[in-house]
């Protein structure tokens, strides 16, 4: 890459970032890291009405959670700051003045009512809707009179009214627009704030952005931006519009497809590496086949040539599957650490804090079956609870009766009581209980099924003997005794 790579993520702080926003951030970050360039975060907070309190924090925390670091922007500063557009208003004013002076922009005094009325009329006449350039050709005296009267105004760009605007997009290829289809759009609003079009152009230039990689929804705006670059005599960055993300039914992605805000994924128990891997495949591919890739592999191979034009399809099942893959690859200590916050928010006070040593022995038993970290509280609860709540009768297995079941539990109690603590390990427990089961003339399914339910209150659990070993002698005996007692009491 000849020019130094400087790319930016330019979120508007209007809410929690959704997966599409973060995919954009991530592609920019990958591109910067791949080319040893800079990744910049710039907050586009000029639409005062839509700003949401706390949104900037959400966005930045989300990036940090994913391990997406930025070289310039909020929290870190940098030589091209400030990185909040609301703090850069003079820059936009100066650019607008320059455009007015060069005849590329003009003050428009039309009232919002006139503009609205115009649109209605255009709709009625089935005409293209847009501003009719009314104030473009005001005479100097009309303009002076309007100023003298203190009329509120906006600043509009004088869009060329014929010809074409063209763009060579790094992803879309050659794109062109007929200029007559774009009206004289607003640059500075009546509240003195710039519009997105002006601010984005001025800032991308001022911050020396080399590549503008952003969502495809901004492609139509690029016609205006190209014209602004020209009129301001700024060199153009390379544009690249990332493919859309659609739901599996090819409709616009929404909550209905399981797409939520980034932090909800965290709270739902998705791990950062799985999300990174998943999002990378929303538009980019290594070779069209490989699914599971480390972030290093993704970064080292990230290239715009491998970003496709077709819309990417968001598949929640795939994300869940991927998350399971990442959970299975995690080290036990790491997984335990990541599970703890989920236990802490879901368990009652008296079960907290959980014993880390105990958790470290439980985790290997369930690692295979966890799809998300949020599965853990329920999946592990019986390891921690003091008294299990379940239907006593459920211990009785098919072909057994109450007294047979109580007898089987008592037999297990007497066998296990005799085992010394150090010998309470799964192979020994298995051989001991297998022979006891044979002597009781019970099938494995019956005897072990009864023990499993007595110890856990459930029918689906990790392997019985490993589980007993992890739970330890005291806990196992206590549960078997409680189950036997509950059954005899019935
Ligand atoms: N502020 C715009 C957004 O929130 C950024 C568009 C762009 O990257 O140019 O999507």
Boltz pocket constraint, residues with backbone or C-beta under 6 A from the ligand:
constraints:
  - pocket:
      binder: B
      contacts: [[A, 8], [A, 10], [A, 11], [A, 12], [A, 44], [A, 200], [A, 213], [A, 214], [A, 215], [A, 218]]
      max_distance: 6.0
